[in-house]
C-alpha cells in the first residue's frame, strides 16, 4: 500500500500517465524477483558481495564464458546455486501485474535481465530476456537444445545426450556477447517507440538497460522508476517510486483499474 501522501500522489501521477498511453516498455532487473525471495546481484544480500568464492576466484570469473570452457564444473556449481534459489521461489505480484497489463495495452514489452523465467511463467508473452533463461540448456558443440523445469535430475556438469559435449544454460555469461536475435527484437521495438517507460528493480549499470530510459527522457516520453534505492537513472525519470516492485505495481494497477473506464 502507498506509504504516505507523497507516494499516493506519485502513484496517481503514474496512473494518469498510463491512461494516456497505448504502448508501454518495462525494463526489469533482479529487484523484481527480490519480492519472490531471490537474492539480487548487488546491494544487501547480493550474490556479488563476496569478493572471492570458496573456489578462490571472483564470482564474475566463475560465471564467465572463459571459465565454462575450461572448468565447466566450476561455472555449473554457481549456476546451480542460482537455479536452486529460483526452484524454491515463484513469480510474484509484480510479474503478474506486468502480464495483466500486457493484455490491456495495445503494445507492451518487457526487457528483462532476469534469468529466472518468472515473467513468462506469470503469463507475459512479449518478453526480451536479454540475458537468457536458466531453464533453457544448449549443447556447447552440436545443435541440441532442451528446456528443463529445474536442475534436480542433471549430472553436474551435464553432458549432451547426442554428442557428449558439455551442456550449458542459454544465458549470457561474463565476457560474452548479447544474443543477436534478442537485440534485433529490442531495437525493432525501441525504433517503433513507446508512450511510457518503466524501470523496475535494476541498478541500470548496463548501457542497453539505461539507454532506453535516457532516450525516452530526452524525447519527453514519460519515465518511471520503481526502486527502493537511487540508481544512475534516478535523476532522469519523471516519477520515482522508492518502493518495492510488488506492492508498487499492485497499487498502480489497482488504482488504474478503479479509475479507468
Ligand atoms: P542488481 O543486483 O545490480 O540491482 C538490483 C536492484 O534492485 C537494486 O537497484 C536494488 O536497489 C533494487 N531492489 C532490491 N530489492 C527490490 C525490490 N523488492 N523491488 C524493487 N527493487 C529492488 O541487479 P540487476 O540490475 O538486475 O547479469 O543486475 C543486472 C545484471 O548484473 C544481472 O542480470 C546479471 C548481473 O551481472 C548477468 O548475469 C549477465
py3Dmol code that shows the C-alpha trace and the ligand (Angstrom):
import py3Dmol

protein = """\
ATOM      1  CA  UNK A   1       0.000   0.000   0.000  1.00  0.00           C
ATOM      2  CA  UNK A   2       1.149   3.590  -0.583  1.00  0.00           C
ATOM      3  CA  UNK A   3       3.236   4.714   2.379  1.00  0.00           C
ATOM      4  CA  UNK A   4       2.304   8.394   2.582  1.00  0.00           C
ATOM      5  CA  UNK A   5       0.750  11.360   0.823  1.00  0.00           C
ATOM      6  CA  UNK A   6       3.772  11.856  -1.465  1.00  0.00           C
ATOM      7  CA  UNK A   7       3.729   8.217  -2.519  1.00  0.00           C
ATOM      8  CA  UNK A   8      -0.001   8.349  -3.174  1.00  0.00           C
ATOM      9  CA  UNK A   9       0.466  11.434  -5.315  1.00  0.00           C
ATOM     10  CA  UNK A  10       3.279   9.748  -7.237  1.00  0.00           C
ATOM     11  CA  UNK A  11       1.107   6.677  -7.854  1.00  0.00           C
ATOM     12  CA  UNK A  12      -1.716   8.920  -9.051  1.00  0.00           C
ATOM     13  CA  UNK A  13       0.700  10.608 -11.486  1.00  0.00           C
ATOM     14  CA  UNK A  14       1.806   7.246 -12.841  1.00  0.00           C
ATOM     15  CA  UNK A  15      -1.838   6.199 -13.301  1.00  0.00           C
ATOM     16  CA  UNK A  16      -2.621   9.436 -15.152  1.00  0.00           C
ATOM     17  CA  UNK A  17       0.342   8.883 -17.476  1.00  0.00           C
ATOM     18  CA  UNK A  18      -0.731   5.277 -18.067  1.00  0.00           C
ATOM     19  CA  UNK A  19      -4.231   6.427 -19.027  1.00  0.00           C
ATOM     20  CA  UNK A  20      -2.732   8.441 -21.877  1.00  0.00           C
ATOM     21  CA  UNK A  21      -0.529   5.541 -23.057  1.00  0.00           C
ATOM     22  CA  UNK A  22      -1.210   2.756 -25.514  1.00  0.00           C
ATOM     23  CA  UNK A  23       2.316   1.322 -25.627  1.00  0.00           C
ATOM     24  CA  UNK A  24       4.476   0.631 -22.598  1.00  0.00           C
ATOM     25  CA  UNK A  25       8.011  -0.678 -22.054  1.00  0.00           C
ATOM     26  CA  UNK A  26       9.005  -2.328 -18.776  1.00  0.00           C
ATOM     27  CA  UNK A  27      12.720  -2.749 -18.047  1.00  0.00           C
ATOM     28  CA  UNK A  28      13.253  -5.112 -15.142  1.00  0.00           C
ATOM     29  CA  UNK A  29      16.088  -6.476 -13.043  1.00  0.00           C
ATOM     30  CA  UNK A  30      16.812  -8.619 -10.020  1.00  0.00           C
ATOM     31  CA  UNK A  31      14.823  -6.299  -7.704  1.00  0.00           C
ATOM     32  CA  UNK A  32      11.565  -7.545  -9.256  1.00  0.00           C
ATOM     33  CA  UNK A  33      12.387 -11.107  -8.272  1.00  0.00           C
ATOM     34  CA  UNK A  34      13.674  -9.970  -4.858  1.00  0.00           C
ATOM     35  CA  UNK A  35       9.984  -9.845  -3.898  1.00  0.00           C
ATOM     36  CA  UNK A  36       9.898 -13.607  -4.635  1.00  0.00           C
ATOM     37  CA  UNK A  37      12.781 -14.092  -2.189  1.00  0.00           C
ATOM     38  CA  UNK A  38      15.578 -14.338  -4.795  1.00  0.00           C
ATOM     39  CA  UNK A  39      18.869 -12.605  -3.995  1.00  0.00           C
ATOM     40  CA  UNK A  40      19.851  -9.578  -6.091  1.00  0.00           C
ATOM     41  CA  UNK A  41      23.362  -9.349  -7.603  1.00  0.00           C
ATOM     42  CA  UNK A  42      24.445  -6.177  -5.806  1.00  0.00           C
ATOM     43  CA  UNK A  43      23.421  -4.410  -2.607  1.00  0.00           C
ATOM     44  CA  UNK A  44      22.270  -6.016   0.656  1.00  0.00           C
ATOM     45  CA  UNK A  45      22.388  -9.819   0.442  1.00  0.00           C
ATOM     46  CA  UNK A  46      23.647  -9.577  -3.177  1.00  0.00           C
ATOM     47  CA  UNK A  47      25.261 -12.568  -4.886  1.00  0.00           C
ATOM     48  CA  UNK A  48      28.279 -10.480  -5.885  1.00  0.00           C
ATOM     49  CA  UNK A  49      29.009  -9.197  -2.378  1.00  0.00           C
ATOM     50  CA  UNK A  50      31.516 -11.961  -1.749  1.00  0.00           C
ATOM     51  CA  UNK A  51      34.804 -10.809  -3.237  1.00  0.00           C
ATOM     52  CA  UNK A  52      36.148 -14.306  -3.768  1.00  0.00           C
ATOM     53  CA  UNK A  53      34.227 -17.559  -3.988  1.00  0.00           C
ATOM     54  CA  UNK A  54      35.155 -20.588  -1.891  1.00  0.00           C
ATOM     55  CA  UNK A  55      36.990 -21.774  -5.013  1.00  0.00           C
ATOM     56  CA  UNK A  56      39.359 -18.835  -4.728  1.00  0.00           C
ATOM     57  CA  UNK A  57      38.239 -16.864  -7.804  1.00  0.00           C
ATOM     58  CA  UNK A  58      35.843 -13.917  -8.071  1.00  0.00           C
ATOM     59  CA  UNK A  59      32.215 -14.831  -8.821  1.00  0.00           C
ATOM     60  CA  UNK A  60      32.243 -12.916 -12.123  1.00  0.00           C
ATOM     61  CA  UNK A  61      35.158 -15.085 -13.218  1.00  0.00           C
ATOM     62  CA  UNK A  62      33.430 -18.312 -12.136  1.00  0.00           C
ATOM     63  CA  UNK A  63      30.365 -17.203 -14.122  1.00  0.00           C
ATOM     64  CA  UNK A  64      32.298 -16.311 -17.251  1.00  0.00           C
ATOM     65  CA  UNK A  65      32.410 -17.611 -20.807  1.00  0.00           C
ATOM     66  CA  UNK A  66      36.128 -18.392 -20.423  1.00  0.00           C
ATOM     67  CA  UNK A  67      35.712 -20.490 -17.288  1.00  0.00           C
ATOM     68  CA  UNK A  68      32.763 -22.524 -18.593  1.00  0.00           C
ATOM     69  CA  UNK A  69      35.040 -23.541 -21.474  1.00  0.00           C
ATOM     70  CA  UNK A  70      37.990 -24.528 -19.327  1.00  0.00           C
ATOM     71  CA  UNK A  71      36.456 -25.542 -15.969  1.00  0.00           C
ATOM     72  CA  UNK A  72      32.754 -26.175 -16.653  1.00  0.00           C
ATOM     73  CA  UNK A  73      32.211 -27.872 -13.301  1.00  0.00           C
ATOM     74  CA  UNK A  74      33.070 -24.586 -11.568  1.00  0.00           C
ATOM     75  CA  UNK A  75      30.660 -22.442 -13.565  1.00  0.00           C
ATOM     76  CA  UNK A  76      27.946 -25.079 -13.186  1.00  0.00           C
ATOM     77  CA  UNK A  77      28.421 -25.106  -9.409  1.00  0.00           C
ATOM     78  CA  UNK A  78      27.489 -21.413  -9.159  1.00  0.00           C
ATOM     79  CA  UNK A  79      24.802 -21.613 -11.846  1.00  0.00           C
ATOM     80  CA  UNK A  80      23.236 -24.459  -9.870  1.00  0.00           C
ATOM     81  CA  UNK A  81      23.187 -22.276  -6.748  1.00  0.00           C
ATOM     82  CA  UNK A  82      21.312 -19.556  -8.627  1.00  0.00           C
ATOM     83  CA  UNK A  83      18.884 -22.139 -10.045  1.00  0.00           C
ATOM     84  CA  UNK A  84      18.348 -23.617  -6.573  1.00  0.00           C
ATOM     85  CA  UNK A  85      17.209 -20.193  -5.331  1.00  0.00           C
ATOM     86  CA  UNK A  86      14.691 -19.962  -8.232  1.00  0.00           C
ATOM     87  CA  UNK A  87      13.441 -23.502  -7.623  1.00  0.00           C
ATOM     88  CA  UNK A  88      12.219 -22.625  -4.156  1.00  0.00           C
ATOM     89  CA  UNK A  89      10.533 -19.438  -5.405  1.00  0.00           C
ATOM     90  CA  UNK A  90       7.609 -18.392  -7.610  1.00  0.00           C
ATOM     91  CA  UNK A  91       6.713 -15.297  -9.587  1.00  0.00           C
ATOM     92  CA  UNK A  92       5.149 -12.507  -7.544  1.00  0.00           C
ATOM     93  CA  UNK A  93       2.545  -9.767  -7.872  1.00  0.00           C
ATOM     94  CA  UNK A  94       4.916  -7.537  -9.878  1.00  0.00           C
ATOM     95  CA  UNK A  95       5.288 -10.209 -12.604  1.00  0.00           C
ATOM     96  CA  UNK A  96       1.518 -10.821 -12.510  1.00  0.00           C
ATOM     97  CA  UNK A  97       0.647  -7.132 -12.913  1.00  0.00           C
ATOM     98  CA  UNK A  98       3.029  -6.726 -15.872  1.00  0.00           C
ATOM     99  CA  UNK A  99       1.493  -9.833 -17.520  1.00  0.00           C
ATOM    100  CA  UNK A 100      -2.040  -8.489 -16.944  1.00  0.00           C
ATOM    101  CA  UNK A 101      -1.069  -5.100 -18.339  1.00  0.00           C
ATOM    102  CA  UNK A 102       0.199  -6.841 -21.479  1.00  0.00           C
ATOM    103  CA  UNK A 103      -3.389  -7.941 -22.126  1.00  0.00           C
ATOM    104  CA  UNK A 104      -4.699  -4.405 -21.643  1.00  0.00           C
ATOM    105  CA  UNK A 105      -2.401  -2.099 -23.625  1.00  0.00           C
ATOM    106  CA  UNK A 106      -2.048  -2.179 -27.423  1.00  0.00           C
ATOM    107  CA  UNK A 107       1.651  -2.971 -27.168  1.00  0.00           C
ATOM    108  CA  UNK A 108       3.585  -3.822 -24.024  1.00  0.00           C
ATOM    109  CA  UNK A 109       7.082  -5.287 -23.944  1.00  0.00           C
ATOM    110  CA  UNK A 110       9.285  -6.371 -21.050  1.00  0.00           C
ATOM    111  CA  UNK A 111      13.057  -6.123 -21.380  1.00  0.00           C
ATOM    112  CA  UNK A 112      14.380  -8.190 -18.507  1.00  0.00           C
ATOM    113  CA  UNK A 113      17.870  -9.028 -17.298  1.00  0.00           C
ATOM    114  CA  UNK A 114      16.496 -11.806 -15.104  1.00  0.00           C
ATOM    115  CA  UNK A 115      17.233 -15.421 -15.992  1.00  0.00           C
ATOM    116  CA  UNK A 116      14.566 -16.939 -13.708  1.00  0.00           C
ATOM    117  CA  UNK A 117      11.816 -17.129 -16.346  1.00  0.00           C
ATOM    118  CA  UNK A 118       9.251 -15.595 -13.948  1.00  0.00           C
ATOM    119  CA  UNK A 119       7.845 -13.028 -16.401  1.00  0.00           C
ATOM    120  CA  UNK A 120       6.806 -15.782 -18.824  1.00  0.00           C
ATOM    121  CA  UNK A 121       5.623 -18.078 -16.020  1.00  0.00           C
ATOM    122  CA  UNK A 122       3.335 -15.254 -14.873  1.00  0.00           C
ATOM    123  CA  UNK A 123       1.818 -15.130 -18.375  1.00  0.00           C
ATOM    124  CA  UNK A 124       3.772 -12.366 -20.139  1.00  0.00           C
ATOM    125  CA  UNK A 125       4.485 -13.135 -23.813  1.00  0.00           C
ATOM    126  CA  UNK A 126       6.348 -10.074 -25.114  1.00  0.00           C
ATOM    127  CA  UNK A 127       9.475 -10.719 -23.108  1.00  0.00           C
ATOM    128  CA  UNK A 128      13.023  -9.961 -24.236  1.00  0.00           C
ATOM    129  CA  UNK A 129      15.087 -11.927 -21.707  1.00  0.00           C
ATOM    130  CA  UNK A 130      18.291 -10.325 -22.876  1.00  0.00           C
ATOM    131  CA  UNK A 131      20.487 -12.402 -20.515  1.00  0.00           C
ATOM    132  CA  UNK A 132      18.665 -15.659 -21.352  1.00  0.00           C
ATOM    133  CA  UNK A 133      16.857 -18.201 -19.210  1.00  0.00           C
ATOM    134  CA  UNK A 134      18.500 -20.685 -16.827  1.00  0.00           C
ATOM    135  CA  UNK A 135      15.899 -23.296 -17.756  1.00  0.00           C
ATOM    136  CA  UNK A 136      16.998 -23.459 -21.396  1.00  0.00           C
ATOM    137  CA  UNK A 137      20.036 -25.668 -21.946  1.00  0.00           C
ATOM    138  CA  UNK A 138      22.090 -25.993 -25.099  1.00  0.00           C
ATOM    139  CA  UNK A 139      24.997 -28.087 -26.202  1.00  0.00           C
ATOM    140  CA  UNK A 140      28.359 -26.326 -26.471  1.00  0.00           C
ATOM    141  CA  UNK A 141      29.158 -28.349 -29.595  1.00  0.00           C
ATOM    142  CA  UNK A 142      26.081 -29.539 -31.518  1.00  0.00           C
ATOM    143  CA  UNK A 143      22.581 -28.126 -32.039  1.00  0.00           C
ATOM    144  CA  UNK A 144      20.977 -29.992 -29.114  1.00  0.00           C
ATOM    145  CA  UNK A 145      18.610 -27.793 -27.065  1.00  0.00           C
ATOM    146  CA  UNK A 146      16.395 -28.670 -24.121  1.00  0.00           C
ATOM    147  CA  UNK A 147      14.043 -26.902 -21.692  1.00  0.00           C
ATOM    148  CA  UNK A 148      14.233 -28.152 -18.099  1.00  0.00           C
ATOM    149  CA  UNK A 149      11.996 -27.378 -15.153  1.00  0.00           C
ATOM    150  CA  UNK A 150      14.954 -27.418 -12.758  1.00  0.00           C
ATOM    151  CA  UNK A 151      18.432 -28.892 -12.396  1.00  0.00           C
ATOM    152  CA  UNK A 152      17.498 -31.627  -9.897  1.00  0.00           C
ATOM    153  CA  UNK A 153      17.965 -34.511 -12.333  1.00  0.00           C
ATOM    154  CA  UNK A 154      21.095 -33.176 -14.077  1.00  0.00           C
ATOM    155  CA  UNK A 155      24.530 -34.697 -13.617  1.00  0.00           C
ATOM    156  CA  UNK A 156      26.993 -31.901 -12.814  1.00  0.00           C
ATOM    157  CA  UNK A 157      28.283 -30.785 -15.226  1.00  0.00           C
ATOM    158  CA  UNK A 158      25.658 -32.164 -17.613  1.00  0.00           C
ATOM    159  CA  UNK A 159      26.640 -33.686 -20.961  1.00  0.00           C
ATOM    160  CA  UNK A 160      24.835 -33.652 -24.284  1.00  0.00           C
ATOM    161  CA  UNK A 161      22.817 -36.860 -24.876  1.00  0.00           C
ATOM    162  CA  UNK A 162      23.718 -36.671 -28.584  1.00  0.00           C
ATOM    163  CA  UNK A 163      27.422 -35.833 -28.734  1.00  0.00           C
ATOM    164  CA  UNK A 164      28.556 -35.940 -25.083  1.00  0.00           C
ATOM    165  CA  UNK A 165      29.944 -32.383 -25.118  1.00  0.00           C
ATOM    166  CA  UNK A 166      29.183 -30.160 -22.107  1.00  0.00           C
ATOM    167  CA  UNK A 167      25.716 -28.607 -21.928  1.00  0.00           C
ATOM    168  CA  UNK A 168      25.310 -25.046 -20.739  1.00  0.00           C
ATOM    169  CA  UNK A 169      22.345 -22.845 -19.905  1.00  0.00           C
ATOM    170  CA  UNK A 170      21.379 -20.444 -22.664  1.00  0.00           C
ATOM    171  CA  UNK A 171      22.394 -17.431 -20.563  1.00  0.00           C
ATOM    172  CA  UNK A 172      24.870 -14.642 -21.144  1.00  0.00           C
ATOM    173  CA  UNK A 173      27.959 -15.238 -19.020  1.00  0.00           C
ATOM    174  CA  UNK A 174      30.567 -12.583 -18.185  1.00  0.00           C
ATOM    175  CA  UNK A 175      32.639 -11.632 -21.191  1.00  0.00           C
ATOM    176  CA  UNK A 176      30.062 -12.941 -23.691  1.00  0.00           C
ATOM    177  CA  UNK A 177      28.118 -11.025 -26.312  1.00  0.00           C
ATOM    178  CA  UNK A 178      24.392 -10.401 -26.079  1.00  0.00           C
ATOM    179  CA  UNK A 179      22.264 -12.660 -28.325  1.00  0.00           C
ATOM    180  CA  UNK A 180      21.848 -11.034 -31.754  1.00  0.00           C
ATOM    181  CA  UNK A 181      18.241 -12.088 -32.356  1.00  0.00           C
ATOM    182  CA  UNK A 182      17.110 -10.655 -28.991  1.00  0.00           C
ATOM    183  CA  UNK A 183      18.950  -7.397 -29.673  1.00  0.00           C
ATOM    184  CA  UNK A 184      17.202  -7.300 -33.015  1.00  0.00           C
ATOM    185  CA  UNK A 185      13.757  -7.554 -31.343  1.00  0.00           C
ATOM    186  CA  UNK A 186      14.786  -4.934 -28.780  1.00  0.00           C
ATOM    187  CA  UNK A 187      15.946  -2.427 -31.401  1.00  0.00           C
ATOM    188  CA  UNK A 188      12.888  -3.126 -33.572  1.00  0.00           C
ATOM    189  CA  UNK A 189      10.568  -2.330 -30.642  1.00  0.00           C
ATOM    190  CA  UNK A 190      12.599   0.694 -29.489  1.00  0.00           C
ATOM    191  CA  UNK A 191      12.504   2.022 -33.050  1.00  0.00           C
ATOM    192  CA  UNK A 192       8.715   1.708 -33.076  1.00  0.00           C
ATOM    193  CA  UNK A 193       8.737   3.667 -29.812  1.00  0.00           C
ATOM    194  CA  UNK A 194       6.764   3.612 -26.568  1.00  0.00           C
ATOM    195  CA  UNK A 195       4.381   6.069 -24.911  1.00  0.00           C
ATOM    196  CA  UNK A 196       5.805   5.302 -21.477  1.00  0.00           C
ATOM    197  CA  UNK A 197       8.865   3.563 -19.995  1.00  0.00           C
ATOM    198  CA  UNK A 198       9.182   1.891 -16.558  1.00  0.00           C
ATOM    199  CA  UNK A 199      12.471   0.835 -14.977  1.00  0.00           C
ATOM    200  CA  UNK A 200      11.831  -1.589 -12.118  1.00  0.00           C
ATOM    201  CA  UNK A 201      14.292  -3.191  -9.693  1.00  0.00           C
ATOM    202  CA  UNK A 202      17.501  -2.711 -11.630  1.00  0.00           C
ATOM    203  CA  UNK A 203      20.697  -0.857 -10.833  1.00  0.00           C
ATOM    204  CA  UNK A 204      20.768   0.103 -14.570  1.00  0.00           C
ATOM    205  CA  UNK A 205      24.503  -0.500 -14.816  1.00  0.00           C
ATOM    206  CA  UNK A 206      24.457  -1.746 -18.391  1.00  0.00           C
ATOM    207  CA  UNK A 207      24.128   0.743 -21.267  1.00  0.00           C
ATOM    208  CA  UNK A 208      21.428  -1.252 -23.079  1.00  0.00           C
ATOM    209  CA  UNK A 209      19.332  -1.087 -19.868  1.00  0.00           C
ATOM    210  CA  UNK A 210      19.890   2.595 -19.054  1.00  0.00           C
ATOM    211  CA  UNK A 211      19.733   3.908 -22.648  1.00  0.00           C
ATOM    212  CA  UNK A 212      16.020   3.273 -23.362  1.00  0.00           C
ATOM    213  CA  UNK A 213      15.232   5.380 -20.270  1.00  0.00           C
ATOM    214  CA  UNK A 214      17.735   8.076 -21.268  1.00  0.00           C
ATOM    215  CA  UNK A 215      16.356   8.164 -24.821  1.00  0.00           C
ATOM    216  CA  UNK A 216      12.746   8.397 -23.587  1.00  0.00           C
ATOM    217  CA  UNK A 217      13.658  11.199 -21.147  1.00  0.00           C
ATOM    218  CA  UNK A 218      15.414  13.153 -23.942  1.00  0.00           C
ATOM    219  CA  UNK A 219      12.325  12.864 -26.146  1.00  0.00           C
ATOM    220  CA  UNK A 220       9.917  13.896 -23.383  1.00  0.00           C
ATOM    221  CA  UNK A 221       8.363  10.423 -23.116  1.00  0.00           C
ATOM    222  CA  UNK A 222       7.184   9.747 -19.533  1.00  0.00           C
ATOM    223  CA  UNK A 223       9.538   7.599 -17.452  1.00  0.00           C
ATOM    224  CA  UNK A 224       9.008   5.938 -14.059  1.00  0.00           C
ATOM    225  CA  UNK A 225      11.494   4.242 -11.764  1.00  0.00           C
ATOM    226  CA  UNK A 226      10.407   1.776  -9.064  1.00  0.00           C
ATOM    227  CA  UNK A 227      13.326   1.011  -6.769  1.00  0.00           C
ATOM    228  CA  UNK A 228      13.848   1.491  -3.009  1.00  0.00           C
ATOM    229  CA  UNK A 229      17.348   2.843  -3.802  1.00  0.00           C
ATOM    230  CA  UNK A 230      18.540   5.509  -6.188  1.00  0.00           C
ATOM    231  CA  UNK A 231      20.398   4.420  -9.324  1.00  0.00           C
ATOM    232  CA  UNK A 232      22.257   6.064 -12.196  1.00  0.00           C
ATOM    233  CA  UNK A 233      18.956   6.820 -13.979  1.00  0.00           C
ATOM    234  CA  UNK A 234      17.029   8.154 -10.944  1.00  0.00           C
ATOM    235  CA  UNK A 235      17.776  11.802 -11.746  1.00  0.00           C
ATOM    236  CA  UNK A 236      16.318  11.405 -15.258  1.00  0.00           C
ATOM    237  CA  UNK A 237      12.897   9.975 -14.555  1.00  0.00           C
ATOM    238  CA  UNK A 238       9.620  11.872 -14.307  1.00  0.00           C
ATOM    239  CA  UNK A 239       8.324   9.827 -11.376  1.00  0.00           C
ATOM    240  CA  UNK A 240      10.408   7.957  -8.835  1.00  0.00           C
ATOM    241  CA  UNK A 241       8.695   5.463  -6.540  1.00  0.00           C
ATOM    242  CA  UNK A 242      11.089   4.433  -3.755  1.00  0.00           C
ATOM    243  CA  UNK A 243       9.104   1.264  -3.126  1.00  0.00           C
ATOM    244  CA  UNK A 244       9.403  -2.479  -3.602  1.00  0.00           C
ATOM    245  CA  UNK A 245       8.249  -3.684  -7.011  1.00  0.00           C
ATOM    246  CA  UNK A 246       5.334  -5.924  -5.995  1.00  0.00           C
ATOM    247  CA  UNK A 247       3.424  -3.509  -3.719  1.00  0.00           C
ATOM    248  CA  UNK A 248       4.151  -0.556  -6.033  1.00  0.00           C
ATOM    249  CA  UNK A 249       2.869  -2.254  -9.195  1.00  0.00           C
ATOM    250  CA  UNK A 250      -0.082  -3.722  -7.325  1.00  0.00           C
ATOM    251  CA  UNK A 251      -1.060  -0.236  -6.076  1.00  0.00           C
ATOM    252  CA  UNK A 252      -0.650   1.303  -9.557  1.00  0.00           C
ATOM    253  CA  UNK A 253      -2.681  -1.389 -11.296  1.00  0.00           C
ATOM    254  CA  UNK A 254      -5.441  -1.389  -8.644  1.00  0.00           C
ATOM    255  CA  UNK A 255      -5.768   2.409  -8.844  1.00  0.00           C
ATOM    256  CA  UNK A 256      -5.702   2.326 -12.671  1.00  0.00           C
ATOM    257  CA  UNK A 257      -8.487  -0.264 -12.836  1.00  0.00           C
ATOM    258  CA  UNK A 258     -10.619   1.524 -10.224  1.00  0.00           C
ATOM    259  CA  UNK A 259     -10.437   4.804 -12.102  1.00  0.00           C
ATOM    260  CA  UNK A 260     -10.258   3.851 -15.787  1.00  0.00           C
ATOM    261  CA  UNK A 261     -13.487   3.049 -17.604  1.00  0.00           C
TER     262      UNK A 261
END
"""
ligand_1 = """\
39
LIG
P 21.348 -5.592 -9.228
O 21.573 -6.569 -8.123
O 22.527 -4.882 -9.792
O 20.330 -4.477 -8.756
C 19.116 -4.807 -8.144
C 18.347 -3.529 -7.955
O 17.078 -3.879 -7.400
C 18.994 -2.518 -6.988
O 18.968 -1.231 -7.570
C 18.089 -2.597 -5.740
O 18.007 -1.317 -5.089
C 16.768 -2.964 -6.358
N 15.843 -3.693 -5.457
C 16.143 -4.514 -4.424
N 15.010 -5.036 -3.899
C 13.974 -4.532 -4.626
C 12.566 -4.706 -4.598
N 11.963 -5.515 -3.713
N 11.811 -4.023 -5.508
C 12.396 -3.186 -6.417
N 13.732 -3.001 -6.497
C 14.508 -3.672 -5.611
O 20.523 -6.397 -10.347
P 20.346 -6.049 -11.883
O 20.254 -4.598 -12.119
O 19.257 -6.917 -12.381
O 23.825 -10.133 -15.430
O 21.724 -6.613 -12.448
C 21.957 -6.604 -13.802
C 22.803 -7.758 -14.203
O 24.000 -7.798 -13.434
C 22.218 -9.126 -13.982
O 21.281 -9.506 -14.977
C 23.422 -10.012 -14.041
C 24.424 -9.168 -13.287
O 25.728 -9.243 -13.763
C 24.286 -11.307 -15.891
O 24.358 -12.292 -15.203
C 24.701 -11.277 -17.324
"""
view = py3Dmol.view(width=600, height=400)
view.addModel(protein, "pdb")
view.setStyle({"model": 0}, {"cartoon": {"style": "trace"}})
view.addModel(ligand_1, "xyz")
view.setStyle({"model": 1}, {"stick": {}})
view.zoomTo()
view.show()
